Amino acid sequence: MSPAEEDKSLPLPERWPRASKFALSACAAAVAELVTFPLDLTKTRLQVQGEAAVHRNGAAAGQAVPYRGMLRTAAGIVQEEGLRKLWQGATPAVYRHIVYSGVRMVAYEHLRDSVLGRSEDESFPFWKAVVGGMSAGAIGQFFASPTDLVKVQMQMEGKRKLEGRPLRFRGVHHAFMKILSEGGIRGLWAGWVPNVQRAALVNMGDLTTYDSVKHFLLLNTPLVDNSVTHSIASCCSGLVAAVLGTPADVVKTRIMNQPRDKQGRGLLYKSSMDCLIQTVQGEGFMSLYKGFIPTWMRM
């Protein structure tokens, strides 16, 4: 049998390992996104409630939605907009996860095998895993940023309707085309800087904390390497990732959701740093952690 025939006889995952991992990770991420999407929608709504720059610039029309906690916000969406609106923006969110998870997986394996390299004993040092994870997360998020932009803006459509403002989009395709026509290619990457920063911080917190907590539990408690240990380590890593990533996520959401002029330039914030400063000055430091609970729960 020739080498070409031998290759054809192999299972698809062995013939195309990275493509198979891309497809599997993207599908798994899409399912997880759909299941947890109401938490993401609630988080986004919480992150823009009480936005000082909006009130200062008079950008909002109608009555402002009062600040509510996670449960009251979710219940309010159901009561005021309908149960299905908890999944408003789910389509671009699935697109985002397919791009992000797939690119991150492939980028991490490439960095691990071809750039950073394994040790002589074929192990992969912890510091290299952290660097690789942060870099892969940042790369994946950069490519997925346009889908994140559309997702955030579609998640806010129900709130705009309640405030008496006109809806911006008729659907996902219309959203992409409208943003592209108003801001060009650069407009699709509005808010990419805090988006990439968040992804890098989340991956760093997740990778470092999970292994550290798991090893601590195995060495210092009666727990063994089972689902309980993994669950505790996951909760702790999610907490650290949420603490590190939520401020950047709040800035990202506000940058992406702000109104823009005909050239696609933001009317409320000049940059990510400007958004950060205005948020802290107008609402206090803890406003950077709006939406923290649903963020942690999703992780």
C-alpha positions as CSV (number, residue, x, y, z in Angstrom):
1,M,0.0,0.0,0.0
2,S,1.4,3.4,-1.0
3,P,1.8,6.2,1.5
4,A,-1.0,8.1,-0.1
5,E,-3.3,5.1,0.3
6,E,-2.2,4.6,3.9
7,D,-3.1,8.2,4.7
8,K,-6.6,7.8,3.2
9,S,-7.2,4.7,5.3
10,L,-6.5,6.7,8.5
11,P,-9.4,8.2,10.5
12,L,-10.1,11.8,9.7
13,P,-8.9,13.1,13.1
14,E,-5.5,11.5,12.5
15,R,-5.3,12.8,8.9
16,W,-6.3,16.3,9.8
17,P,-5.6,16.7,13.6
18,R,-5.7,20.5,13.8
19,A,-8.7,20.8,11.6
20,S,-10.5,18.2,13.6
21,K,-9.7,19.9,16.9
22,F,-10.8,23.2,15.4
23,A,-14.2,21.7,14.4
24,L,-14.7,19.9,17.7
25,S,-13.7,22.8,19.9
26,A,-15.9,25.2,17.8
27,C,-18.9,22.9,18.1
28,A,-18.5,22.4,21.8
29,A,-18.0,26.2,22.4
30,A,-21.2,26.9,20.3
31,V,-23.3,24.6,22.5
32,A,-21.9,26.1,25.7
33,E,-22.5,29.6,24.4
34,L,-26.2,28.8,23.7
35,V,-26.7,27.3,27.1
36,T,-25.1,30.2,29.0
37,F,-26.1,33.0,26.7
38,P,-28.8,34.5,29.0
39,L,-26.0,35.1,31.5
40,D,-24.0,37.0,28.9
41,L,-27.0,39.1,27.9
42,T,-27.6,40.0,31.5
43,K,-24.0,40.8,32.1
44,T,-24.0,43.2,29.1
45,R,-27.1,45.0,30.3
46,L,-25.6,45.4,33.8
47,Q,-22.3,46.8,32.3
48,V,-24.0,49.7,30.6
49,Q,-26.6,50.6,33.3
50,G,-25.9,53.9,35.0
51,E,-23.3,54.9,32.3
52,A,-22.1,58.3,33.4
53,A,-20.9,59.4,29.9
54,V,-24.4,58.7,28.4
55,H,-26.2,61.0,30.9
56,R,-23.4,63.6,30.7
57,N,-23.7,63.8,26.9
58,G,-27.5,63.5,26.8
59,A,-27.1,60.5,24.4
60,A,-30.0,58.5,25.8
61,A,-33.6,59.3,25.1
62,G,-36.6,58.4,27.2
63,Q,-36.4,57.0,30.7
64,A,-33.2,55.4,31.8
65,V,-33.6,51.8,33.0
66,P,-33.0,51.7,36.8
67,Y,-30.0,49.8,38.0
68,R,-30.9,46.3,39.1
69,G,-29.0,43.2,40.1
70,M,-28.5,40.1,38.0
71,L,-31.7,38.3,38.9
72,R,-33.9,41.4,38.6
73,T,-32.3,42.4,35.3
74,A,-32.9,38.9,33.9
75,A,-36.5,38.9,35.2
76,G,-37.0,42.4,33.8
77,I,-35.9,41.3,30.3
78,V,-38.4,38.5,30.4
79,Q,-41.2,40.6,31.7
80,E,-40.6,43.7,29.5
81,E,-39.3,42.1,26.3
82,G,-40.2,38.4,26.4
83,L,-38.4,35.1,27.2
84,R,-36.9,34.8,23.7
85,K,-35.1,38.1,24.1
86,L,-32.7,36.4,26.6
87,W,-31.1,34.9,23.5
88,Q,-31.0,38.2,21.4
89,G,-27.6,38.3,19.8
90,A,-27.0,34.6,20.2
91,T,-26.2,34.1,16.5
92,P,-23.2,36.4,16.4
93,A,-22.2,35.0,19.8
94,V,-22.0,31.5,18.2
95,Y,-20.0,32.9,15.3
96,R,-17.7,34.6,17.8
97,H,-17.1,31.4,19.7
98,I,-16.5,29.3,16.6
99,V,-13.8,31.8,15.5
100,Y,-12.4,32.5,18.9
101,S,-12.2,28.9,20.2
102,G,-11.0,27.5,16.9
103,V,-8.3,30.0,16.3
104,R,-7.2,29.9,20.0
105,M,-6.9,26.1,19.9
106,V,-4.9,26.0,16.7
107,A,-2.7,29.0,17.7
108,Y,-1.9,27.5,21.1
109,E,-0.8,24.2,19.5
110,H,1.3,26.0,17.0
111,L,2.9,28.2,19.7
112,R,3.5,25.1,21.9
113,D,5.0,22.9,19.2
114,S,6.7,25.3,16.8
115,V,7.5,28.6,18.6
116,L,7.9,28.1,22.3
117,G,9.0,24.4,22.1
118,R,8.9,21.6,24.6
119,S,11.6,20.7,27.0
120,E,14.0,17.8,26.2
121,D,11.9,15.4,28.2
122,E,8.8,16.4,26.1
123,S,7.2,18.3,29.0
124,F,5.8,21.8,28.5
125,P,7.0,24.3,31.3
126,F,4.3,26.1,33.2
127,W,5.5,29.6,32.2
128,K,5.4,28.6,28.6
129,A,1.9,27.3,29.0
130,V,0.9,30.7,30.5
131,V,2.6,32.7,27.7
132,G,1.1,30.4,25.0
133,G,-2.3,30.6,26.5
134,M,-2.3,34.4,26.8
135,S,-1.0,34.8,23.3
136,A,-3.4,32.3,21.8
137,G,-6.3,33.9,23.6
138,A,-5.3,37.3,22.4
139,I,-4.9,36.2,18.8
140,G,-8.3,34.3,18.8
141,Q,-10.1,37.3,20.3
142,F,-8.6,39.7,17.7
143,F,-10.0,37.7,14.9
144,A,-13.4,37.3,16.6
145,S,-13.7,40.9,17.6
146,P,-16.1,41.9,14.7
147,T,-18.6,39.2,15.8
148,D,-18.3,40.4,19.4
149,L,-19.1,43.9,18.3
150,V,-22.3,42.8,16.5
151,K,-23.2,40.6,19.5
152,V,-22.9,43.5,22.0
153,Q,-24.9,45.9,19.8
154,M,-27.7,43.4,19.2
155,Q,-27.9,42.6,22.9
156,M,-28.7,46.3,23.5
157,E,-31.5,46.5,20.9
158,G,-34.2,45.5,23.5
159,K,-33.1,48.3,25.8
160,R,-33.1,50.8,23.0
161,K,-36.7,49.9,22.2
162,L,-37.8,50.3,25.9
163,E,-36.1,53.8,25.9
164,G,-38.1,54.8,22.8
165,R,-35.1,54.9,20.5
166,P,-35.1,53.4,17.0
167,L,-33.6,49.9,16.5
168,R,-30.3,49.9,14.6
169,F,-30.4,46.5,12.9
170,R,-32.9,44.1,11.2
171,G,-30.6,41.1,11.7
172,V,-27.1,39.8,11.9
173,H,-26.2,40.3,8.2
174,H,-27.7,43.8,8.3
175,A,-25.7,44.6,11.4
176,F,-22.4,43.6,9.8
177,M,-23.2,45.5,6.6
178,K,-24.3,48.7,8.4
179,I,-21.2,48.8,10.6
180,L,-19.0,48.1,7.6
181,S,-20.7,50.9,5.5
182,E,-20.5,53.4,8.3
183,G,-17.1,52.7,9.8
184,G,-15.3,50.7,7.1
185,I,-13.1,47.7,7.9
186,R,-11.7,49.5,11.0
187,G,-15.3,50.0,12.3
188,L,-15.7,46.2,12.6
189,W,-12.7,46.2,15.0
190,A,-14.0,49.0,17.3
191,G,-13.2,48.0,20.9
192,W,-10.6,45.4,19.9
193,V,-8.0,46.7,22.3
194,P,-9.8,46.0,25.6
195,N,-11.3,42.9,24.0
196,V,-7.8,41.4,23.4
197,Q,-6.6,42.6,26.8
198,R,-9.6,40.8,28.5
199,A,-8.9,37.6,26.6
200,A,-5.2,37.6,27.6
201,L,-6.0,38.3,31.3
202,V,-8.8,35.7,31.4
203,N,-6.6,33.1,29.9
204,M,-3.7,34.0,32.3
205,G,-6.0,33.8,35.4
206,D,-7.6,30.6,34.2
207,L,-4.4,28.7,33.4
208,T,-2.4,29.8,36.4
209,T,-5.1,29.4,39.0
210,Y,-6.6,26.1,37.9
211,D,-3.4,24.1,38.1
212,S,-2.3,25.8,41.3
213,V,-5.6,25.1,43.1
214,K,-5.8,21.5,41.9
215,H,-2.2,20.8,43.0
216,F,-2.8,22.4,46.4
217,L,-6.0,20.4,47.0
218,L,-4.3,17.1,46.0
219,L,-1.3,17.8,48.3
220,N,-3.0,19.3,51.3
221,T,-6.5,17.8,51.5
222,P,-8.0,14.3,51.4
223,L,-9.5,15.0,48.0
224,V,-8.4,12.9,45.1
225,D,-8.2,13.7,41.4
226,N,-11.9,13.5,40.6
227,S,-14.8,15.7,39.4
228,V,-15.1,17.4,42.9
229,T,-11.5,18.5,42.7
230,H,-11.8,19.7,39.2
231,S,-15.0,21.6,40.0
232,I,-13.4,23.4,42.9
233,A,-10.4,24.3,40.8
234,S,-12.6,25.5,38.0
235,C,-14.6,27.7,40.4
236,C,-11.4,29.3,41.8
237,S,-9.9,29.8,38.3
238,G,-13.1,31.3,37.1
239,L,-13.2,33.7,40.0
240,V,-9.6,34.9,39.4
241,A,-10.3,35.2,35.6
242,A,-13.4,37.2,36.3
243,V,-11.6,39.5,38.7
244,L,-8.8,40.2,36.2
245,G,-11.0,40.4,33.1
246,T,-14.2,42.2,34.1
247,P,-12.8,45.8,34.0
248,A,-11.6,45.3,30.5
249,D,-14.9,43.7,29.6
250,V,-16.8,46.7,30.9
251,V,-14.7,49.0,28.9
252,K,-15.0,46.8,25.8
253,T,-18.8,46.7,26.1
254,R,-19.1,50.5,26.5
255,I,-16.7,51.2,23.6
256,M,-18.6,48.8,21.3
257,N,-22.1,50.1,22.3
258,Q,-21.5,53.8,22.1
259,P,-23.2,55.9,19.4
260,R,-21.0,56.9,16.5
261,D,-20.9,59.7,13.9
262,K,-21.1,59.2,10.1
263,Q,-17.4,58.4,10.0
264,G,-17.8,55.7,12.6
265,R,-16.0,57.6,15.3
266,G,-17.3,57.2,18.9
267,L,-19.3,60.1,20.4
268,L,-18.8,59.2,24.1
269,Y,-15.2,57.9,24.3
270,K,-12.1,58.7,22.4
271,S,-10.2,55.6,23.4
272,S,-10.2,52.7,25.9
273,M,-8.3,54.7,28.4
274,D,-10.7,57.6,28.1
275,C,-13.6,55.2,28.7
276,L,-11.8,53.8,31.8
277,I,-11.1,57.2,33.2
278,Q,-14.7,58.5,32.6
279,T,-16.2,55.4,34.1
280,V,-14.1,55.5,37.3
281,Q,-14.5,59.3,37.7
282,G,-18.3,59.3,37.0
283,E,-19.3,56.1,38.7
284,G,-16.5,55.0,41.0
285,F,-14.0,52.2,40.8
286,M,-16.4,49.4,41.5
287,S,-18.4,50.3,38.4
288,L,-15.6,48.4,36.6
289,Y,-17.1,45.3,38.1
290,K,-20.6,45.7,36.9
291,G,-21.8,42.3,35.7
292,F,-19.2,40.5,37.7
293,I,-21.5,37.7,39.0
294,P,-22.9,36.5,35.6
295,T,-19.3,36.8,34.2
296,W,-18.0,34.5,37.0
297,M,-21.0,32.1,36.6
298,R,-20.3,31.7,32.8
299,M,-16.6,30.9,33.5
